Amino acid sequence: MAQNQIKKIIAVASGKGGVGKSTVAVNLAISLAKNGAMVGLLDADIYGPSQPAMLGVAAGTRPEVREGRLQPIERYGLKTMSIGYLVKEDEPIVWRGPMIGKAMQQLLQDTDWGQLDYLVIDLPPGTGDVQLTLCQKIALNGALIVTTPQDMALHDVRRACAMFNKMNVSILVWLRI
C-alpha cells in the first residue's frame, strides 16, 4: 500500500463487540463518498467480517487479482476489501495471532486502493493483534470510538482509548450510541 496515495486513514473502533461499530464505519464511509471524497473501506474483523453482508455484496463475490494486487470490490461509491471476500461465507477462520497480523497486512498492502481521500478501517472488538498491527505498521490519522452507554461497554472502550493513546493515535470522536 502506498500510503502517499491515501490522504487520511481513520480507524473505527471500540473495546467491545455489538456496539454498532461496523454500522458507523459503513455510514461514515458512504457519507464521505456522497460528499465527493474518494473512499476505501477495509473490514479488519478477520474472525467476523460483516461488511460484505452490510454492503449487500452477493455471497461468493471474489476480488480480481491484477498484477499480483487485489482489486477492491466497489459498492455505493466505495472501494471495499474484506477477508469475507476471500473465504467461504460459512467457513470459520481458525488462526492464531501471527496469522491474523499477516492477513491484515496483506489486505492493506496487497489491495490496489488507488488514490483515496479516506480509508476507513472497521476494526474488530478488543485491543488485540489487528489493532496493534495497524497502529505499528501504518500512520493512522485518528480513531473514532463507538460505544453504548452500558457500564461494561464504557469500561472496555476506556481500555481501547488507552491503547490508542499509548500508540500515539488521536481519538477523533467518542460516539455513544
OpenMM code with the backbone's topology and positions (N, CA, C; nanometers):
from openmm import Vec3, app, unit

residues = "MET ALA GLN ASN GLN ILE LYS LYS ILE ILE ALA VAL ALA SER GLY LYS GLY GLY VAL GLY LYS SER THR VAL ALA VAL ASN LEU ALA ILE SER LEU ALA LYS ASN GLY ALA MET VAL GLY LEU LEU ASP ALA ASP ILE TYR GLY PRO SER GLN PRO ALA MET LEU GLY VAL ALA ALA GLY THR ARG PRO GLU VAL ARG GLU GLY ARG LEU GLN PRO ILE GLU ARG TYR GLY LEU LYS THR MET SER ILE GLY TYR LEU VAL LYS GLU ASP GLU PRO ILE VAL TRP ARG GLY PRO MET ILE GLY LYS ALA MET GLN GLN LEU LEU GLN ASP THR ASP TRP GLY GLN LEU ASP TYR LEU VAL ILE ASP LEU PRO PRO GLY THR GLY ASP VAL GLN LEU THR LEU CYS GLN LYS ILE ALA LEU ASN GLY ALA LEU ILE VAL THR THR PRO GLN ASP MET ALA LEU HIS ASP VAL ARG ARG ALA CYS ALA MET PHE ASN LYS MET ASN VAL SER ILE LEU VAL TRP LEU ARG ILE".split()
positions = [
    Vec3(0.0851, -0.1174, 0.0000),
    Vec3(0.0000, 0.0000, 0.0000),
    Vec3(0.0887, 0.1224, 0.0000),
    Vec3(0.0714, 0.2060, -0.0956),
    Vec3(0.1443, 0.3320, -0.0991),
    Vec3(0.0648, 0.4335, -0.0186),
    Vec3(0.1088, 0.4579, 0.1050),
    Vec3(0.0327, 0.5466, 0.1921),
    Vec3(0.0215, 0.6873, 0.1353),
    Vec3(0.1142, 0.7256, 0.0475),
    Vec3(0.1031, 0.8592, -0.0090),
    Vec3(-0.0144, 0.8692, -0.1062),
    Vec3(-0.0750, 0.7578, -0.1438),
    Vec3(-0.1950, 0.7593, -0.2272),
    Vec3(-0.3211, 0.7694, -0.1423),
    Vec3(-0.3069, 0.7562, -0.0122),
    Vec3(-0.4204, 0.7646, 0.0801),
    Vec3(-0.3947, 0.8827, 0.1727),
    Vec3(-0.4802, 0.9831, 0.1640),
    Vec3(-0.4577, 1.1065, 0.2399),
    Vec3(-0.4833, 1.0897, 0.3895),
    Vec3(-0.5919, 1.0232, 0.4258),
    Vec3(-0.6283, 1.0074, 0.5673),
    Vec3(-0.6743, 0.8653, 0.5928),
    Vec3(-0.6274, 0.8084, 0.7054),
    Vec3(-0.6685, 0.6741, 0.7466),
    Vec3(-0.7341, 0.6866, 0.8839),
    Vec3(-0.8603, 0.6468, 0.8892),
    Vec3(-0.9387, 0.6591, 1.0120),
    Vec3(-0.9842, 0.5208, 1.0560),
    Vec3(-0.9548, 0.4860, 1.1797),
    Vec3(-0.9998, 0.3593, 1.2374),
    Vec3(-1.1309, 0.3823, 1.3118),
    Vec3(-1.2246, 0.2898, 1.2950),
    Vec3(-1.3484, 0.2909, 1.3732),
    Vec3(-1.3357, 0.1731, 1.4693),
    Vec3(-1.3372, 0.2034, 1.5992),
    Vec3(-1.3010, 0.1025, 1.6987),
    Vec3(-1.3915, 0.1107, 1.8210),
    Vec3(-1.3793, 0.0077, 1.9039),
    Vec3(-1.4381, 0.0043, 2.0372),
    Vec3(-1.3614, -0.1039, 2.1115),
    Vec3(-1.3882, -0.1192, 2.2356),
    Vec3(-1.3245, -0.2277, 2.3079),
    Vec3(-1.4155, -0.3484, 2.3176),
    Vec3(-1.5322, -0.3416, 2.2550),
    Vec3(-1.6358, -0.4424, 2.2753),
    Vec3(-1.7117, -0.4669, 2.1457),
    Vec3(-1.7590, -0.5866, 2.1292),
    Vec3(-1.8402, -0.6184, 2.0125),
    Vec3(-1.9855, -0.5802, 2.0340),
    Vec3(-2.0596, -0.5693, 1.9249),
    Vec3(-2.2027, -0.5471, 1.9327),
    Vec3(-2.2456, -0.4069, 1.9679),
    Vec3(-2.1574, -0.3076, 1.9471),
    Vec3(-2.1926, -0.1700, 1.9826),
    Vec3(-2.2291, -0.0849, 1.8616),
    Vec3(-2.2232, -0.1419, 1.7414),
    Vec3(-2.2603, -0.0669, 1.6226),
    Vec3(-2.1434, -0.0115, 1.5433),
    Vec3(-2.0257, -0.0587, 1.5738),
    Vec3(-1.9019, -0.0116, 1.5097),
    Vec3(-1.9053, -0.0287, 1.3578),
    Vec3(-1.9452, -0.1433, 1.3098),
    Vec3(-1.9489, -0.1678, 1.1654),
    Vec3(-2.0525, -0.0800, 1.0963),
    Vec3(-2.1657, -0.0603, 1.1596),
    Vec3(-2.2684, 0.0275, 1.1041),
    Vec3(-2.2162, 0.1701, 1.0934),
    Vec3(-2.1479, 0.2167, 1.1967),
    Vec3(-2.0903, 0.3514, 1.1942),
    Vec3(-1.9843, 0.3612, 1.0844),
    Vec3(-1.8995, 0.2593, 1.0718),
    Vec3(-1.7944, 0.2612, 0.9695),
    Vec3(-1.8538, 0.2695, 0.8289),
    Vec3(-1.9544, 0.1877, 0.8003),
    Vec3(-2.0185, 0.1891, 0.6683),
    Vec3(-2.0833, 0.3250, 0.6426),
    Vec3(-2.1585, 0.3747, 0.7395),
    Vec3(-2.2268, 0.5028, 0.7205),
    Vec3(-2.1297, 0.6195, 0.7071),
    Vec3(-2.0219, 0.6183, 0.7828),
    Vec3(-1.9188, 0.7217, 0.7690),
    Vec3(-1.8590, 0.7178, 0.6285),
    Vec3(-1.8200, 0.5984, 0.5831),
    Vec3(-1.7583, 0.5843, 0.4515),
    Vec3(-1.8532, 0.6290, 0.3404),
    Vec3(-1.9781, 0.5862, 0.3461),
    Vec3(-2.0751, 0.6244, 0.2430),
    Vec3(-2.1012, 0.7752, 0.2467),
    Vec3(-2.1104, 0.8331, 0.3655),
    Vec3(-2.1320, 0.9777, 0.3774),
    Vec3(-2.0162, 1.0558, 0.3166),
    Vec3(-1.8938, 1.0128, 0.3444),
    Vec3(-1.7774, 1.0802, 0.2858),
    Vec3(-1.7815, 1.0705, 0.1329),
    Vec3(-1.8158, 0.9516, 0.0817),
    Vec3(-1.8218, 0.9322, -0.0635),
    Vec3(-1.9333, 1.0178, -0.1253),
    Vec3(-2.0477, 1.0254, -0.0591),
    Vec3(-2.1585, 1.1061, -0.1126),
    Vec3(-2.1250, 1.2543, -0.1141),
    Vec3(-2.0280, 1.2943, -0.0331),
    Vec3(-1.9838, 1.4333, -0.0314),
    Vec3(-1.8649, 1.4567, -0.1247),
    Vec3(-1.8394, 1.3603, -0.2128),
    Vec3(-1.7393, 1.3803, -0.3172),
    Vec3(-1.6002, 1.3249, -0.2891),
    Vec3(-1.5791, 1.2641, -0.1744),
    Vec3(-1.4472, 1.2089, -0.1423),
    Vec3(-1.4289, 1.0716, -0.2069),
    Vec3(-1.3051, 1.0385, -0.2387),
    Vec3(-1.2689, 0.9035, -0.2829),
    Vec3(-1.2425, 0.8241, -0.1545),
    Vec3(-1.3187, 0.7145, -0.1338),
    Vec3(-1.3165, 0.6463, -0.0044),
    Vec3(-1.2984, 0.4963, -0.0214),
    Vec3(-1.2133, 0.4407, 0.0643),
    Vec3(-1.1982, 0.2968, 0.0766),
    Vec3(-1.2493, 0.2534, 0.2123),
    Vec3(-1.2989, 0.1310, 0.2193),
    Vec3(-1.3482, 0.0739, 0.3454),
    Vec3(-1.2857, -0.0638, 0.3621),
    Vec3(-1.2082, -0.0786, 0.4678),
    Vec3(-1.1435, -0.2061, 0.4975),
    Vec3(-1.2095, -0.2695, 0.6182),
    Vec3(-1.2615, -0.3894, 0.5997),
    Vec3(-1.3206, -0.4676, 0.7084),
    Vec3(-1.2058, -0.5455, 0.7725),
    Vec3(-1.1587, -0.4994, 0.8870),
    Vec3(-1.0431, -0.5603, 0.9527),
    Vec3(-1.0823, -0.6660, 1.0552),
    Vec3(-1.2090, -0.7013, 1.0608),
    Vec3(-1.2531, -0.8052, 1.1542),
    Vec3(-1.2361, -0.9406, 1.0856),
    Vec3(-1.1197, -0.9998, 1.1040),
    Vec3(-1.0850, -1.1247, 1.0364),
    Vec3(-1.1771, -1.2386, 1.0810),
    Vec3(-1.2084, -1.2470, 1.2106),
    Vec3(-1.2909, -1.3565, 1.2605),
    Vec3(-1.4390, -1.3404, 1.2290),
    Vec3(-1.4854, -1.2166, 1.2175),
    Vec3(-1.6277, -1.1942, 1.1948),
    Vec3(-1.6538, -1.0838, 1.0948),
    Vec3(-1.6111, -1.1037, 0.9706),
    Vec3(-1.6305, -0.9969, 0.8710),
    Vec3(-1.7788, -0.9729, 0.8431),
    Vec3(-1.8210, -0.8471, 0.8543),
    Vec3(-1.9624, -0.8157, 0.8334),
    Vec3(-1.9854, -0.7236, 0.7146),
    Vec3(-1.8816, -0.6585, 0.6677),
    Vec3(-1.9000, -0.5595, 0.5622),
    Vec3(-1.9602, -0.6162, 0.4336),
    Vec3(-1.9185, -0.7335, 0.3833),
    Vec3(-1.9819, -0.7825, 0.2605),
    Vec3(-2.1345, -0.7912, 0.2723),
    Vec3(-2.1833, -0.8428, 0.3841),
    Vec3(-2.3284, -0.8531, 0.4035),
    Vec3(-2.3919, -0.7155, 0.4205),
    Vec3(-2.3275, -0.6281, 0.4987),
    Vec3(-2.3835, -0.4952, 0.5221),
    Vec3(-2.3914, -0.4136, 0.3937),
    Vec3(-2.2984, -0.4369, 0.3026),
    Vec3(-2.2963, -0.3640, 0.1758),
    Vec3(-2.3801, -0.4324, 0.0677),
    Vec3(-2.4388, -0.5472, 0.1005),
    Vec3(-2.5227, -0.6171, 0.0046),
    Vec3(-2.4451, -0.6812, -0.1092),
    Vec3(-2.3200, -0.7180, -0.0825),
    Vec3(-2.2384, -0.7842, -0.1839),
    Vec3(-2.2790, -0.9316, -0.1884),
    Vec3(-2.3053, -0.9814, -0.3073),
    Vec3(-2.3521, -1.1193, -0.3227),
    Vec3(-2.2507, -1.2189, -0.2665),
    Vec3(-2.2995, -1.3185, -0.1959),
    Vec3(-2.2133, -1.4244, -0.1431),
    Vec3(-2.1349, -1.4857, -0.2591),
    Vec3(-2.0099, -1.5147, -0.2347),
    Vec3(-1.9252, -1.5750, -0.3361),
    Vec3(-1.8526, -1.4746, -0.4238),
    Vec3(-1.8812, -1.3441, -0.4068),
    Vec3(-1.8109, -1.2416, -0.4832),
    Vec3(-1.6648, -1.2403, -0.4403),
    Vec3(-1.5763, -1.2496, -0.5356),
    Vec3(-1.4323, -1.2514, -0.5079),
    Vec3(-1.3642, -1.1360, -0.5804),
    Vec3(-1.2641, -1.0752, -0.5186),
    Vec3(-1.1909, -0.9689, -0.5881),
    Vec3(-1.1027, -1.0271, -0.6991),
    Vec3(-1.0906, -0.9533, -0.8079),
    Vec3(-0.9972, -0.9924, -0.9131),
    Vec3(-0.8558, -0.9668, -0.8635),
    Vec3(-0.7617, -1.0402, -0.9224),
    Vec3(-0.6201, -1.0157, -0.8949),
    Vec3(-0.5579, -0.9714, -1.0260),
    Vec3(-0.5002, -0.8510, -1.0254),
    Vec3(-0.4310, -0.7975, -1.1423),
    Vec3(-0.2901, -0.7603, -1.1017),
    Vec3(-0.1945, -0.8164, -1.1739),
    Vec3(-0.0528, -0.7894, -1.1468),
    Vec3(-0.0193, -0.8110, -0.9991),
    Vec3(-0.0752, -0.9182, -0.9424),
    Vec3(-0.0462, -0.9543, -0.8045),
    Vec3(-0.1160, -0.8696, -0.6999),
    Vec3(-0.2101, -0.7850, -0.7409),
    Vec3(-0.2801, -0.6962, -0.6471),
    Vec3(-0.4291, -0.7254, -0.6480),
    Vec3(-0.4878, -0.7315, -0.5286),
    Vec3(-0.6329, -0.7488, -0.5160),
    Vec3(-0.7028, -0.6210, -0.5617),
    Vec3(-0.8054, -0.6365, -0.6420),
    Vec3(-0.8858, -0.5225, -0.6854),
    Vec3(-1.0059, -0.5107, -0.5914),
    Vec3(-1.0201, -0.3958, -0.5255),
    Vec3(-1.1303, -0.3822, -0.4296),
    Vec3(-1.2665, -0.4029, -0.4966),
    Vec3(-1.3599, -0.4533, -0.4184),
    Vec3(-1.4986, -0.4648, -0.4628),
    Vec3(-1.5607, -0.3261, -0.4463),
    Vec3(-1.6200, -0.2743, -0.5524),
    Vec3(-1.6785, -0.1406, -0.5459),
    Vec3(-1.8280, -0.1497, -0.5198),
    Vec3(-1.8712, -0.0691, -0.4238),
    Vec3(-2.0120, -0.0698, -0.3833),
    Vec3(-2.0451, 0.0661, -0.3228),
    Vec3(-2.1551, 0.1258, -0.3640),
    Vec3(-2.2011, 0.2549, -0.3114),
    Vec3(-2.0933, 0.3631, -0.3187),
    Vec3(-2.0130, 0.3612, -0.4211),
    Vec3(-1.9079, 0.4615, -0.4373),
    Vec3(-1.7845, 0.4363, -0.3527),
    Vec3(-1.7761, 0.3196, -0.2897),
    Vec3(-1.6634, 0.2844, -0.2035),
    Vec3(-1.5793, 0.1754, -0.2682),
    Vec3(-1.4502, 0.1776, -0.2410),
    Vec3(-1.3628, 0.0646, -0.2715),
    Vec3(-1.3536, -0.0151, -0.1423),
    Vec3(-1.3961, -0.1416, -0.1456),
    Vec3(-1.4030, -0.2192, -0.0216),
    Vec3(-1.3177, -0.3455, -0.0300),
    Vec3(-1.2666, -0.3857, 0.0859),
    Vec3(-1.1923, -0.5107, 0.0956),
    Vec3(-1.2233, -0.5734, 0.2312),
    Vec3(-1.2368, -0.7067, 0.2290),
    Vec3(-1.2691, -0.7820, 0.3492),
    Vec3(-1.2197, -0.9252, 0.3321),
    Vec3(-1.1797, -0.9882, 0.4405),
    Vec3(-1.1467, -1.1303, 0.4358),
    Vec3(-1.2718, -1.2089, 0.3951),
    Vec3(-1.3894, -1.1491, 0.4175),
    Vec3(-1.5150, -1.2114, 0.3784),
    Vec3(-1.5271, -1.2335, 0.2283),
    Vec3(-1.4491, -1.1599, 0.1491),
    Vec3(-1.4473, -1.1810, 0.0043),
    Vec3(-1.3545, -1.2951, -0.0353),
    Vec3(-1.2717, -1.3395, 0.0567),
    Vec3(-1.1663, -1.4362, 0.0235),
    Vec3(-1.1893, -1.5750, 0.0804),
    Vec3(-1.2859, -1.5893, 0.1705),
    Vec3(-1.3169, -1.7202, 0.2288),
    Vec3(-1.4648, -1.7498, 0.2055),
    Vec3(-1.5005, -1.8758, 0.2150),
    Vec3(-1.6415, -1.9135, 0.2015),
    Vec3(-1.7211, -1.8541, 0.3160),
    Vec3(-1.8446, -1.8182, 0.2872),
    Vec3(-1.9292, -1.7467, 0.3818),
    Vec3(-1.9422, -1.8155, 0.5175),
    Vec3(-1.9596, -1.9466, 0.5204),
    Vec3(-1.9809, -2.0184, 0.6462),
    Vec3(-1.8538, -2.0842, 0.6994),
    Vec3(-1.7405, -2.0565, 0.6369),
    Vec3(-1.6143, -2.1183, 0.6770),
    Vec3(-1.5536, -2.0450, 0.7967),
    Vec3(-1.5306, -2.1162, 0.9069),
    Vec3(-1.4692, -2.0493, 1.0226),
    Vec3(-1.3217, -2.0193, 0.9944),
    Vec3(-1.2754, -1.9101, 1.0507),
    Vec3(-1.1342, -1.8753, 1.0381),
    Vec3(-1.0703, -1.9100, 1.1716),
    Vec3(-0.9865, -2.0105, 1.1700),
    Vec3(-0.9238, -2.0608, 1.2919),
    Vec3(-0.7744, -2.0348, 1.2798),
    Vec3(-0.7357, -1.9119, 1.3140),
    Vec3(-0.5966, -1.8679, 1.3001),
    Vec3(-0.5469, -1.8116, 1.4316),
    Vec3(-0.4179, -1.8254, 1.4528),
    Vec3(-0.3526, -1.7649, 1.5688),
    Vec3(-0.3127, -1.6218, 1.5356),
    Vec3(-0.2710, -1.5476, 1.6379),
    Vec3(-0.2365, -1.4068, 1.6256),
    Vec3(-0.1439, -1.3703, 1.5105),
    Vec3(-0.0299, -1.4380, 1.4939),
    Vec3(0.0607, -1.4000, 1.3851),
    Vec3(-0.0025, -1.4130, 1.2468),
    Vec3(-0.0900, -1.5125, 1.2292),
    Vec3(-0.1574, -1.5288, 1.1003),
    Vec3(-0.2567, -1.4151, 1.0774),
    Vec3(-0.3213, -1.3713, 1.1836),
    Vec3(-0.4162, -1.2601, 1.1733),
    Vec3(-0.3420, -1.1327, 1.1335),
    Vec3(-0.2294, -1.1066, 1.1993),
    Vec3(-0.1496, -0.9883, 1.1663),
    Vec3(-0.1027, -0.9905, 1.0218),
    Vec3(-0.0585, -1.1061, 0.9763),
    Vec3(-0.0117, -1.1205, 0.8372),
    Vec3(-0.1273, -1.0986, 0.7395),
    Vec3(-0.2435, -1.1559, 0.7680),
    Vec3(-0.3602, -1.1380, 0.6813),
    Vec3(-0.3992, -0.9909, 0.6743),
    Vec3(-0.3937, -0.9225, 0.7885),
    Vec3(-0.4287, -0.7810, 0.7914),
    Vec3(-0.3333, -0.6991, 0.7050),
    Vec3(-0.2039, -0.7263, 0.7180),
    Vec3(-0.1050, -0.6565, 0.6369),
    Vec3(-0.1286, -0.6827, 0.4889),
    Vec3(-0.1623, -0.8067, 0.4536),
    Vec3(-0.1867, -0.8388, 0.3136),
    Vec3(-0.3107, -0.7668, 0.2609),
    Vec3(-0.4172, -0.7613, 0.3405),
    Vec3(-0.5368, -0.6900, 0.2957),
    Vec3(-0.5069, -0.5424, 0.2718),
    Vec3(-0.4228, -0.4855, 0.3552),
    Vec3(-0.3856, -0.3452, 0.3383),
    Vec3(-0.2905, -0.3250, 0.2203),
    Vec3(-0.1822, -0.4019, 0.2188),
    Vec3(-0.0739, -0.3769, 0.1240),
    Vec3(-0.0954, -0.4386, -0.0130),
    Vec3(-0.1683, -0.5484, -0.0211),
    Vec3(-0.1865, -0.6161, -0.1491),
    Vec3(-0.3151, -0.5755, -0.2199),
    Vec3(-0.3860, -0.4786, -0.1644),
    Vec3(-0.5056, -0.4267, -0.2287),
    Vec3(-0.4683, -0.3015, -0.3069),
    Vec3(-0.5155, -0.2930, -0.4289),
    Vec3(-0.4899, -0.1776, -0.5147),
    Vec3(-0.5929, -0.0696, -0.4829),
    Vec3(-0.5685, 0.0063, -0.3761),
    Vec3(-0.6624, 0.1082, -0.3308),
    Vec3(-0.6672, 0.2275, -0.4256),
    Vec3(-0.5573, 0.2530, -0.4961),
    Vec3(-0.5519, 0.3711, -0.5825),
    Vec3(-0.5474, 0.4973, -0.4977),
    Vec3(-0.5897, 0.6071, -0.5583),
    Vec3(-0.5933, 0.7357, -0.4877),
    Vec3(-0.7175, 0.7412, -0.3997),
    Vec3(-0.6979, 0.7671, -0.2718),
    Vec3(-0.8103, 0.7806, -0.1788),
    Vec3(-0.7935, 0.9067, -0.0951),
    Vec3(-0.9050, 0.9722, -0.0684),
    Vec3(-0.9039, 1.0801, 0.0299),
    Vec3(-0.9082, 1.0208, 0.1705),
    Vec3(-0.9855, 0.9120, 0.1859),
    Vec3(-1.0012, 0.8461, 0.3156),
    Vec3(-1.0008, 0.6946, 0.2995),
    Vec3(-0.9348, 0.6279, 0.3915),
    Vec3(-0.9504, 0.4848, 0.4097),
    Vec3(-1.0085, 0.4672, 0.5492),
    Vec3(-1.1315, 0.4159, 0.5559),
    Vec3(-1.1986, 0.3896, 0.6831),
    Vec3(-1.1748, 0.2423, 0.7151),
    Vec3(-1.1208, 0.2168, 0.8342),
    Vec3(-1.0922, 0.0791, 0.8744),
    Vec3(-1.1846, 0.0404, 0.9889),
    Vec3(-1.2680, -0.0588, 0.9630),
    Vec3(-1.3615, -0.1128, 1.0621),
    Vec3(-1.2864, -0.2196, 1.1414),
    Vec3(-1.2460, -0.1852, 1.2635),
    Vec3(-1.1663, -0.2756, 1.3464),
    Vec3(-1.2524, -0.3786, 1.4181),
    Vec3(-1.1930, -0.4923, 1.4525),
    Vec3(-1.2653, -0.5894, 1.5347),
    Vec3(-1.2744, -0.5396, 1.6790),
    Vec3(-1.3566, -0.6048, 1.7613),
    Vec3(-1.3622, -0.5659, 1.9026),
    Vec3(-1.2293, -0.5937, 1.9721),
    Vec3(-1.2067, -0.5226, 2.0804),
    Vec3(-1.0899, -0.5500, 2.1639),
    Vec3(-0.9693, -0.4652, 2.1314),
    Vec3(-0.8559, -0.5095, 2.1865),
    Vec3(-0.7286, -0.4374, 2.1726),
    Vec3(-0.6180, -0.5358, 2.1385),
    Vec3(-0.6432, -0.6214, 2.0403),
    Vec3(-0.5520, -0.7310, 2.0097),
    Vec3(-0.4603, -0.7078, 1.8919),
    Vec3(-0.4279, -0.8182, 1.8255),
    Vec3(-0.3277, -0.8204, 1.7194),
    Vec3(-0.3587, -0.7270, 1.6032),
    Vec3(-0.4829, -0.7219, 1.5595),
    Vec3(-0.5172, -0.6372, 1.4445),
    Vec3(-0.4935, -0.4909, 1.4790),
    Vec3(-0.5405, -0.4471, 1.5940),
    Vec3(-0.5228, -0.3085, 1.6346),
    Vec3(-0.3749, -0.2731, 1.6462),
    Vec3(-0.2979, -0.3611, 1.7111),
    Vec3(-0.1550, -0.3343, 1.7276),
    Vec3(-0.0820, -0.3325, 1.5940),
    Vec3(-0.1145, -0.4265, 1.5066),
    Vec3(-0.0514, -0.4303, 1.3747),
    Vec3(-0.0770, -0.3003, 1.3003),
    Vec3(-0.2011, -0.2547, 1.2999),
    Vec3(-0.2343, -0.1314, 1.2291),
    Vec3(-0.1628, -0.0108, 1.2881),
    Vec3(-0.1637, 0.0006, 1.4199),
    Vec3(-0.1001, 0.1156, 1.4850),
    Vec3(0.0507, 0.1166, 1.4617),
    Vec3(0.1120, -0.0004, 1.4533),
    Vec3(0.2561, -0.0081, 1.4363),
    Vec3(0.2997, 0.0020, 1.2909),
    Vec3(0.2172, -0.0442, 1.1972),
    Vec3(0.2593, -0.0543, 1.0568),
    Vec3(0.2143, 0.0609, 0.9687),
    Vec3(0.1072, 0.1290, 1.0067),
    Vec3(0.0611, 0.2400, 0.9235),
    Vec3(0.0360, 0.3625, 1.0099),
    Vec3(0.0340, 0.4763, 0.9463),
    Vec3(0.0121, 0.6023, 1.0173),
    Vec3(-0.1372, 0.6331, 1.0201),
    Vec3(-0.2026, 0.5917, 1.1275),
    Vec3(-0.3444, 0.6252, 1.1436),
    Vec3(-0.3561, 0.7737, 1.1752),
    Vec3(-0.4499, 0.8406, 1.1098),
    Vec3(-0.4732, 0.9812, 1.1391),
    Vec3(-0.5605, 0.9995, 1.2617),
    Vec3(-0.6296, 0.8949, 1.3007),
    Vec3(-0.7111, 0.9023, 1.4205),
    Vec3(-0.8074, 0.7869, 1.4289),
    Vec3(-0.8727, 0.7791, 1.5452),
    Vec3(-0.9702, 0.6726, 1.5703),
    Vec3(-1.1020, 0.7341, 1.6133),
    Vec3(-1.2092, 0.6805, 1.5595),
    Vec3(-1.3444, 0.7141, 1.6002),
    Vec3(-1.3883, 0.5994, 1.6905),
    Vec3(-1.4221, 0.6290, 1.8138),
    Vec3(-1.4549, 0.5263, 1.9126),
    Vec3(-1.6072, 0.5175, 1.9274),
    Vec3(-1.6603, 0.3951, 1.9176),
    Vec3(-1.8046, 0.3719, 1.9254),
    Vec3(-1.8336, 0.2896, 2.0508),
    Vec3(-1.9364, 0.3315, 2.1239),
    Vec3(-1.9761, 0.2558, 2.2416),
    Vec3(-2.1263, 0.2715, 2.2652),
    Vec3(-2.1766, 0.1908, 2.3538),
    Vec3(-2.3128, 0.2045, 2.4040),
    Vec3(-2.3008, 0.2502, 2.5494),
    Vec3(-2.4087, 0.2961, 2.6125),
    Vec3(-2.3962, 0.3551, 2.7461),
    Vec3(-2.3838, 0.2560, 2.8625),
    Vec3(-2.3856, 0.1260, 2.8383),
    Vec3(-2.3764, 0.0295, 2.9483),
    Vec3(-2.2375, 0.0382, 3.0143),
    Vec3(-2.2348, 0.0128, 3.1442),
    Vec3(-2.1101, 0.0219, 3.2207),
    Vec3(-1.9991, -0.0652, 3.1618),
    Vec3(-2.0320, -0.1889, 3.1232),
    Vec3(-1.9291, -0.2797, 3.0694),
    Vec3(-1.8728, -0.2271, 2.9380),
    Vec3(-1.9596, -0.1768, 2.8519),
    Vec3(-1.9131, -0.1214, 2.7244),
    Vec3(-1.8236, -0.0008, 2.7488),
    Vec3(-1.8623, 0.0854, 2.8419),
    Vec3(-1.7812, 0.2034, 2.8727),
    Vec3(-1.6460, 0.1637, 2.9313),
    Vec3(-1.6458, 0.0611, 3.0146),
    Vec3(-1.5197, 0.0113, 3.0713),
    Vec3(-1.4264, -0.0370, 2.9601),
    Vec3(-1.4806, -0.1170, 2.8686),
    Vec3(-1.3992, -0.1708, 2.7594),
    Vec3(-1.3506, -0.0612, 2.6656),
    Vec3(-1.4357, 0.0367, 2.6380),
    Vec3(-1.3960, 0.1420, 2.5450),
    Vec3(-1.2869, 0.2301, 2.6066),
    Vec3(-1.2871, 0.2453, 2.7369),
    Vec3(-1.1794, 0.3223, 2.8021),
    Vec3(-1.0440, 0.2531, 2.7816),
    Vec3(-1.0441, 0.1204, 2.7877),
    Vec3(-0.9199, 0.0458, 2.7606),
    Vec3(-0.8764, 0.0638, 2.6162),
    Vec3(-0.9710, 0.0633, 2.5240),
    Vec3(-0.9378, 0.0851, 2.3828),
    Vec3(-0.8777, 0.2248, 2.3640),
    Vec3(-0.9369, 0.3237, 2.4287),
    Vec3(-0.8827, 0.4603, 2.4196),
    Vec3(-0.7413, 0.4670, 2.4772),
    Vec3(-0.7192, 0.3989, 2.5884),
    Vec3(-0.5855, 0.3964, 2.6485),
    Vec3(-0.4847, 0.3315, 2.5542),
    Vec3(-0.5265, 0.2248, 2.4839),
    Vec3(-0.4369, 0.1607, 2.3878),
    Vec3(-0.4011, 0.2578, 2.2763),
    Vec3(-0.4999, 0.3263, 2.2195),
    Vec3(-0.4709, 0.4218, 2.1125),
    Vec3(-0.3809, 0.5340, 2.1633),
    Vec3(-0.4050, 0.5818, 2.2845),
    Vec3(-0.3189, 0.6856, 2.3408),
    Vec3(-0.1747, 0.6368, 2.3538),
    Vec3(-0.1551, 0.5134, 2.4012),
    Vec3(-0.0193, 0.4572, 2.4118),
    Vec3(0.0477, 0.4444, 2.2759),
    Vec3(-0.0324, 0.4238, 2.1707),
    Vec3(0.0213, 0.4076, 2.0351),
    Vec3(0.0271, 0.5417, 1.9608),
    Vec3(0.0009, 0.6519, 2.0329),
    Vec3(0.0045, 0.7869, 1.9758),
    Vec3(-0.0935, 0.8073, 1.8607),
    Vec3(-0.2120, 0.7486, 1.8744),
    Vec3(-0.3189, 0.7669, 1.7768),
    Vec3(-0.4248, 0.8554, 1.8422),
    Vec3(-0.4574, 0.9656, 1.7769),
    Vec3(-0.5560, 1.0599, 1.8298),
    Vec3(-0.6956, 1.0006, 1.8284),
    Vec3(-0.7699, 1.0264, 1.9353),
    Vec3(-0.9109, 0.9907, 1.9401),
    Vec3(-0.9856, 1.1090, 1.8796),
    Vec3(-1.0494, 1.0879, 1.7645),
    Vec3(-1.1192, 1.1959, 1.6952),
    Vec3(-1.2548, 1.2240, 1.7567),
    Vec3(-1.3290, 1.1167, 1.7836),
    Vec3(-1.4644, 1.1278, 1.8374),
    Vec3(-1.4901, 1.0067, 1.9240),
    Vec3(-1.5622, 1.0262, 2.0341),
    Vec3(-1.6097, 0.9164, 2.1162),
    Vec3(-1.7619, 0.9192, 2.1028),
    Vec3(-1.8159, 0.8273, 2.0248),
    Vec3(-1.9565, 0.8261, 1.9885),
    Vec3(-2.0314, 0.7242, 2.0744),
    Vec3(-2.1259, 0.7735, 2.1546),
    Vec3(-2.2115, 0.6847, 2.2343),
    Vec3(-2.3427, 0.6673, 2.1606),
    Vec3(-2.3760, 0.5421, 2.1327),
    Vec3(-2.4991, 0.5131, 2.0574),
    Vec3(-2.6066, 0.4662, 2.1527),
] * unit.nanometer
topology = app.Topology()
chain = topology.addChain("A")
for resn in residues:
    res = topology.addResidue(resn, chain)
    for name in ("N", "CA", "C"):
        topology.addAtom(name, app.Element.getBySymbol(name[0]), res)
